[in-house]
Amino acid sequence: MNDLSTLTLPVLPLTTGVVFPQMVVTIAVESDEARAAVEAASDGTLLLVPRLDGRYGRVGTVAKVESRLTLPNGQAALVVRGESRAHVGAGVVGTGEALWVQAEVIPATEAGERAVELAREYRATARALLEQLGGGRRIGSVLGDVEDPGALADTAGWIPDLALERKVELLETVDPEARIQLALGWAKEALAELELAERIRTDVTEGMEKSQREFLLRQQLAAIRKELGEDGDDDPVAEYRERFDGR
């Protein structure tokens, strides 16, 4: 029998992403396992569990189905809202062909002062990252609305190109201080990579512009020398520089 902290739920496996508590996302129902889980969830409650390298994650997300829809390609899909983390327990007998497990809900814990400090730094770093990416209005508004450090850390799940392994690690990190520390490290890393790429792009562009200017100068000086009847194999740019330096 279920109590307030232990639920028996059908598992909907996630192979390409992770749903965090408080997230509202659309999930395509593509596999037989997913369809079986949806059919088994009579009250609309599912356990969304990431599956990585052939294994299920240790922690999943208890989620509620908010609506069902059909995608433009005809694929069935769900709009779900993540509610809480839960430890994935032993498999149990349930209805239909779905995989049923016991899920122990992980209660939210109050964050300490250190977590609050890290949250401030993460918010500033994440905003700088979004500015570099040139978008992210939705995520930017979320950053301003979320105060709880643990919930704020979960927004790192929206970082573009964040590997599935890291998203799973974030979901499985229960302690809010450890989670915000993890998210901050990744945000700093992503921002540093973007800034480095921008510096390299700027250096390359400036180098190309310098080469183009020198090429044009060589062509102009060669044309002038030809008009003046000055032939020779001397480098006109080098000669021009020598004359300029000697002034």
C-alpha positions as CSV (number, residue, x, y, z in Angstrom):
1,M,0.0,0.0,0.0
2,N,1.3,3.5,-0.9
3,D,2.1,6.0,1.8
4,L,3.0,9.7,1.4
5,S,6.6,9.0,0.5
6,T,6.4,5.7,-1.5
7,L,4.4,5.3,-4.7
8,T,3.9,2.5,-7.1
9,L,4.1,3.9,-10.7
10,P,4.5,2.9,-14.3
11,V,7.9,3.9,-15.8
12,L,8.2,5.9,-18.9
13,P,11.8,5.7,-20.1
14,L,13.6,8.8,-21.4
15,T,16.5,8.1,-23.9
16,T,17.2,11.6,-25.2
17,G,16.6,14.0,-22.3
18,V,15.7,14.5,-18.6
19,V,12.7,16.1,-17.1
20,F,13.3,17.9,-13.8
21,P,10.8,18.9,-11.2
22,Q,8.8,22.0,-12.1
23,M,9.5,21.6,-15.8
24,V,6.6,21.4,-18.3
25,V,7.7,19.6,-21.4
26,T,6.2,17.8,-24.4
27,I,7.3,14.2,-24.8
28,A,6.7,12.1,-28.0
29,V,5.3,8.7,-27.2
30,E,7.4,6.7,-29.6
31,S,8.3,3.3,-28.1
32,D,6.2,0.4,-27.0
33,E,7.4,0.9,-23.4
34,A,6.2,4.5,-23.5
35,R,2.8,3.6,-24.9
36,A,2.4,0.9,-22.3
37,A,3.3,3.3,-19.5
38,V,0.8,5.9,-20.7
39,E,-2.0,3.3,-20.9
40,A,-1.2,2.1,-17.4
41,A,-1.2,5.5,-15.8
42,S,-5.0,5.7,-15.2
43,D,-4.6,8.8,-13.0
44,G,-2.1,10.4,-15.2
45,T,0.9,9.9,-12.9
46,L,4.1,8.5,-14.3
47,L,7.7,8.0,-13.3
48,L,10.0,9.5,-15.9
49,V,13.3,7.7,-15.7
50,P,16.3,8.5,-17.9
51,R,17.9,5.5,-19.6
52,L,21.6,5.8,-20.4
53,D,23.9,3.1,-21.8
54,G,21.2,0.5,-21.4
55,R,20.6,1.1,-17.7
56,Y,17.9,3.1,-15.9
57,G,18.9,6.0,-13.7
58,R,18.8,5.7,-10.0
59,V,16.5,8.7,-9.7
60,G,13.4,9.6,-11.7
61,T,10.9,12.3,-11.8
62,V,7.3,11.9,-10.7
63,A,5.2,13.7,-13.3
64,K,1.6,14.4,-14.1
65,V,0.1,14.3,-17.6
66,E,-1.4,17.7,-18.2
67,S,-2.7,17.0,-21.8
68,R,-2.4,14.6,-24.7
69,L,-1.9,15.8,-28.2
70,T,-0.8,14.7,-31.7
71,L,2.3,16.2,-33.3
72,P,2.3,17.6,-36.9
73,N,3.9,14.3,-38.0
74,G,1.1,12.3,-36.6
75,Q,3.1,11.1,-33.5
76,A,1.2,10.9,-30.2
77,A,2.7,13.1,-27.5
78,L,2.1,14.1,-23.9
79,V,2.5,17.5,-22.1
80,V,3.8,16.6,-18.6
81,R,4.7,18.5,-15.5
82,G,7.6,17.3,-13.3
83,E,6.6,17.3,-9.6
84,S,9.4,15.7,-7.6
85,R,12.4,13.6,-7.6
86,A,12.1,9.9,-6.5
87,H,14.5,7.1,-6.0
88,V,13.8,4.2,-8.3
89,G,13.1,1.1,-6.3
90,A,12.3,-2.5,-7.0
91,G,10.0,-3.7,-9.8
92,V,6.5,-4.7,-8.8
93,V,3.5,-6.3,-10.4
94,G,1.1,-3.9,-12.1
95,T,-1.5,-3.6,-14.7
96,G,-0.9,-4.0,-18.4
97,E,2.5,-4.4,-20.1
98,A,4.2,-1.4,-18.4
99,L,7.2,-1.7,-16.1
100,W,6.0,-0.8,-12.6
101,V,8.4,0.2,-9.8
102,Q,8.3,1.4,-6.2
103,A,9.3,5.1,-6.2
104,E,10.4,6.7,-3.0
105,V,9.7,10.4,-3.2
106,I,12.7,12.6,-2.3
107,P,11.5,15.5,-0.1
108,A,12.8,19.0,-0.9
109,T,15.3,20.1,1.7
110,E,16.0,23.7,2.8
111,A,19.2,25.2,1.4
112,G,21.9,26.7,3.6
113,E,23.6,30.0,3.3
114,R,26.4,28.6,1.1
115,A,23.8,27.3,-1.4
116,V,22.2,30.7,-1.5
117,E,25.5,32.4,-2.3
118,L,26.2,29.9,-5.0
119,A,22.7,30.4,-6.4
120,R,23.5,34.2,-6.8
121,E,26.7,33.4,-8.7
122,Y,25.0,30.8,-10.8
123,R,22.2,33.2,-11.8
124,A,24.7,35.8,-12.9
125,T,26.8,33.3,-14.8
126,A,23.7,31.8,-16.5
127,R,22.5,35.2,-17.6
128,A,25.9,36.0,-19.1
129,L,25.7,32.7,-20.9
130,L,22.3,33.4,-22.3
131,E,23.5,36.8,-23.5
132,Q,26.4,35.1,-25.4
133,L,24.0,32.7,-26.9
134,G,21.8,35.6,-28.1
135,G,18.4,34.4,-26.9
136,G,16.8,32.4,-24.2
137,R,14.0,34.8,-23.1
138,R,12.0,32.0,-21.6
139,I,14.9,30.6,-19.6
140,G,16.0,34.1,-18.6
141,S,12.5,34.8,-17.1
142,V,12.7,31.4,-15.3
143,L,16.1,32.4,-13.7
144,G,14.5,35.6,-12.3
145,D,11.4,33.7,-10.9
146,V,13.2,30.8,-9.2
147,E,14.6,31.6,-5.7
148,D,15.2,28.1,-4.3
149,P,18.8,27.1,-5.0
150,G,18.0,23.5,-5.7
151,A,15.3,24.4,-8.2
152,L,17.5,27.0,-9.7
153,A,20.2,24.4,-10.3
154,D,17.7,22.3,-12.2
155,T,17.5,25.1,-14.9
156,A,21.0,24.0,-16.0
157,G,19.1,21.2,-17.7
158,W,18.2,23.8,-20.4
159,I,21.9,24.6,-21.2
160,P,22.3,24.0,-24.9
161,D,24.4,20.9,-25.7
162,L,24.6,19.8,-22.1
163,A,25.3,16.1,-22.3
164,L,22.7,13.6,-21.3
165,E,25.2,12.1,-18.8
166,R,25.4,15.5,-17.0
167,K,21.7,15.9,-17.0
168,V,21.3,12.5,-15.3
169,E,24.0,13.4,-12.8
170,L,22.2,16.6,-12.0
171,L,18.9,14.7,-11.5
172,E,20.6,12.2,-9.2
173,T,22.3,14.9,-7.1
174,V,19.8,15.3,-4.3
175,D,21.6,17.8,-2.0
176,P,20.7,21.3,-3.1
177,E,24.2,22.8,-2.3
178,A,25.9,20.0,-4.2
179,R,23.5,20.5,-7.1
180,I,23.9,24.3,-7.4
181,Q,27.7,23.8,-7.2
182,L,27.5,21.3,-10.1
183,A,25.3,23.6,-12.2
184,L,27.6,26.6,-11.5
185,G,30.6,24.7,-12.7
186,W,29.0,23.7,-15.9
187,A,27.6,27.2,-16.6
188,K,31.1,28.6,-16.1
189,E,32.6,26.0,-18.3
190,A,30.1,26.7,-21.1
191,L,30.6,30.5,-20.8
192,A,34.4,30.1,-20.9
193,E,34.1,28.0,-24.1
194,L,31.9,30.6,-25.8
195,E,34.2,33.4,-24.8
196,L,37.2,31.5,-26.1
197,A,35.5,30.7,-29.4
198,E,34.6,34.4,-29.7
199,R,38.2,35.4,-29.1
200,I,39.5,33.0,-31.7
201,R,36.8,34.2,-34.2
202,T,37.9,37.8,-33.6
203,D,41.6,37.0,-34.0
204,V,40.9,35.1,-37.2
205,T,38.8,37.9,-38.6
206,E,41.4,40.6,-37.7
207,G,44.1,38.4,-39.3
208,M,42.1,38.1,-42.5
209,E,41.4,41.8,-42.6
210,K,45.1,42.6,-42.1
211,S,46.1,40.2,-44.9
212,Q,43.5,41.7,-47.2
213,R,44.7,45.3,-46.4
214,E,48.3,44.3,-47.1
215,F,47.3,42.6,-50.4
216,L,45.4,45.7,-51.5
217,L,48.4,47.9,-50.5
218,R,50.8,45.7,-52.5
219,Q,48.5,45.9,-55.6
220,Q,48.2,49.7,-55.3
221,L,52.0,50.2,-54.9
222,A,52.8,47.9,-57.7
223,A,50.4,49.9,-60.0
224,I,52.0,53.2,-58.9
225,R,55.5,51.8,-59.6
226,K,54.4,50.6,-63.0
227,E,53.0,54.0,-63.9
228,L,56.3,55.6,-62.7
229,G,58.3,53.1,-64.8
230,E,60.0,51.6,-61.7
231,D,60.4,47.8,-62.3
232,G,62.0,45.3,-60.0
233,D,61.3,42.4,-57.7
234,D,61.5,44.4,-54.5
235,D,58.7,44.0,-52.1
236,P,56.7,47.3,-52.5
237,V,55.1,47.0,-49.0
238,A,58.5,46.5,-47.3
239,E,60.0,49.3,-49.3
240,Y,57.1,51.6,-48.4
241,R,57.5,50.8,-44.8
242,E,61.3,51.5,-44.9
243,R,60.7,54.8,-46.4
244,F,58.0,55.6,-43.9
245,D,60.2,54.6,-41.0
246,G,63.0,56.7,-42.3
247,R,61.0,59.9,-42.4
